[in-house]
Amino acid sequence: MLALAGALALGLAGAGAASTQMPVSIVARAYQPAELTVEAGHTVTWRNDAFSQHTVTAAGGEFDSGPLSPGESFAVTFNTPGTFAYACTIHPSMKGEVTVLPARPPGSPPLPTSLQLTLAKARTARGELTLVRVLAPRPGATVLLQLRSPRGRWSTVEHARLSSLGSATLRLAAGVHAKLRVVVPSVSGAPPLISRALAPRR
């Protein structure tokens, strides 16, 4: 049985509509993955693979599956960019979040297949900066800029979110000469992406 929400502000794909399907499994008392990033127009389908009823209920009221029995599914097509938190009204400790990015324009270049990092200098009213440009195959994911201390430890000094094209630019004061790297943390069980260490140009 496929349970569907009504046509709300987010929009819901009709039977003949084409969209990319993103699955979320409800196992025990957890959504897997609990955090998901999709593009506008994509459909998220939750399936109850647990042994008891659960719901998928948006904190802002945008969608509500009602009680889903084991084996039932619920689908929402997200047409509006934004972040949508949800929970199970039967088990309030169960929480999840869907981040919706703007759809990529037609003819956009394909996403990169690996983490790519380039450095450039830029002059601003506040002085010179090192621009750290990142391309990564995980649009919407957080990217961390880290510096290595003299003891060899890495610490995060700035972060950003990858665009729908998988790109982001981080900024570092030009006077910083420690080696740097970029990390895209693990998402939904996928391993983290870590760039090689680079030294800013003097």
C-alpha positions in Angstrom: 0.0 0.0 0.0 1.3 3.5 -0.9 0.2 6.3 1.4 0.3 9.8 -0.2 -0.1 13.2 1.4 -2.4 15.7 0.0 -1.3 18.4 -2.4 0.2 21.0 0.0 2.6 23.9 -0.4 5.4 21.5 -1.3 3.5 19.9 -4.1 3.0 16.2 -4.6 3.8 14.4 -7.8 0.9 12.9 -9.7 0.8 9.4 -10.9 2.4 10.2 -14.2 4.9 12.8 -13.1 8.6 12.1 -13.6 11.0 12.8 -10.7 14.0 11.4 -9.0 13.2 9.0 -6.1 15.1 9.2 -2.9 14.4 6.4 -0.4 14.3 6.6 3.4 13.8 3.5 5.5 12.1 3.5 8.9 14.0 0.9 10.9 13.3 0.3 14.6 12.9 3.9 15.9 15.0 5.8 13.4 14.8 7.2 9.9 17.7 6.0 7.7 19.1 8.3 6.6 17.9 10.9 9.1 19.3 13.8 7.0 18.8 14.0 3.3 19.7 16.6 0.7 17.8 16.6 -2.6 17.1 19.0 -5.5 13.8 20.7 -6.0 11.5 18.4 -8.0 12.8 15.2 -6.3 10.6 12.8 -4.5 11.4 11.4 -1.1 9.7 8.1 -0.2 9.7 6.8 3.3 9.0 3.1 3.8 8.1 1.6 7.2 10.5 -1.4 7.6 9.9 -1.5 11.3 7.5 -3.8 13.3 5.2 -1.0 14.6 3.4 2.1 13.3 5.3 5.4 12.7 4.5 8.7 11.1 6.4 11.2 9.0 5.1 14.6 10.2 6.7 17.9 9.2 7.4 20.3 12.0 5.9 23.2 9.9 2.8 21.3 8.9 3.8 20.9 5.2 3.2 17.2 5.1 1.9 14.4 7.4 1.8 10.7 6.5 -0.6 9.7 9.3 0.1 6.3 10.9 2.2 4.1 8.6 1.8 0.4 9.3 4.8 -2.0 8.6 5.3 -2.2 4.9 3.5 1.0 4.0 5.2 3.9 2.2 4.7 7.7 2.0 6.0 10.0 -0.7 6.4 13.8 -1.0 7.8 15.7 -4.0 9.7 18.7 -2.8 9.3 21.7 -5.2 10.3 24.5 -2.8 13.9 25.0 -1.7 14.4 25.1 2.1 15.0 22.8 5.1 12.1 20.7 6.3 12.3 19.1 9.8 10.0 16.2 10.6 9.4 13.7 13.3 7.2 10.7 14.3 4.2 11.8 16.4 4.0 8.4 17.9 7.7 8.3 18.9 8.8 12.0 19.3 12.5 11.1 19.7 12.5 10.0 16.0 13.5 13.0 14.0 14.7 13.7 10.4 15.4 16.6 8.1 15.2 17.1 4.3 17.2 19.9 2.8 16.0 21.0 -0.7 18.4 22.8 -3.0 17.3 24.8 -6.1 17.1 22.6 -9.2 20.1 22.8 -11.4 19.5 24.8 -14.6 19.1 22.8 -17.8 22.5 22.3 -19.4 24.4 22.6 -16.2 27.7 20.7 -16.1 27.7 17.3 -14.6 28.6 17.0 -10.9 32.3 16.3 -10.2 33.2 12.7 -9.6 35.8 13.5 -6.9 36.8 16.2 -4.4 38.7 19.0 -6.2 40.5 21.9 -4.5 42.1 25.1 -6.0 43.7 28.1 -4.3 43.7 31.7 -5.5 44.6 35.1 -4.1 42.1 38.0 -3.9 42.3 41.6 -2.8 39.5 43.1 -0.8 38.9 46.3 1.2 40.0 44.4 4.3 43.2 43.1 2.7 44.4 40.1 0.8 42.7 36.7 1.1 43.3 33.2 0.0 40.2 31.8 -1.8 39.8 28.1 -1.4 37.5 26.9 -4.2 35.9 23.4 -3.8 34.1 21.1 -6.2 32.7 17.9 -4.7 30.1 15.3 -5.8 27.8 15.9 -2.8 25.6 19.0 -3.5 24.1 20.4 -0.3 26.7 18.8 2.0 28.8 20.8 4.5 32.4 21.4 3.6 35.0 22.1 6.2 38.2 24.1 5.8 40.9 22.8 8.2 44.4 24.0 9.2 47.2 21.9 10.5 48.9 22.9 13.7 52.6 22.6 14.3 51.8 19.4 16.2 50.1 17.9 13.2 46.5 18.3 14.4 43.7 19.5 12.1 41.2 22.1 13.3 38.2 23.5 11.4 38.4 27.3 10.8 35.6 27.8 8.3 32.7 25.9 6.8 30.2 26.3 3.9 27.5 24.4 2.2 28.1 23.0 -1.3 25.7 24.4 -4.0 23.5 22.4 -6.2 26.4 22.3 -8.6 28.7 20.9 -5.9 30.7 24.1 -5.5 31.7 26.3 -2.6 34.3 29.0 -1.9 35.9 29.4 1.5 38.1 32.3 2.6 41.3 32.4 4.5 43.4 35.4 5.6 46.4 35.7 3.4 48.8 35.9 6.4 48.0 32.3 7.3 50.7 29.9 6.0 49.8 26.7 7.7 48.9 23.7 5.5 45.2 23.4 4.8 42.8 20.8 3.6 39.1 20.5 2.9 36.9 17.8 4.4 33.3 16.8 3.4 32.1 14.8 6.4 30.5 11.4 6.1 26.8 11.5 5.0 24.3 8.7 5.1 27.0 6.1 5.6 29.2 7.3 2.7 32.8 7.8 3.7 34.2 11.4 4.2 36.0 13.1 1.4 39.4 14.5 2.3 41.6 16.6 0.0 45.3 16.5 0.0 47.1 19.0 2.2 48.1 22.2 0.4 50.2 25.2 1.5 48.8 28.7 0.6 51.1 30.6 -1.7 53.0 33.4 0.0 
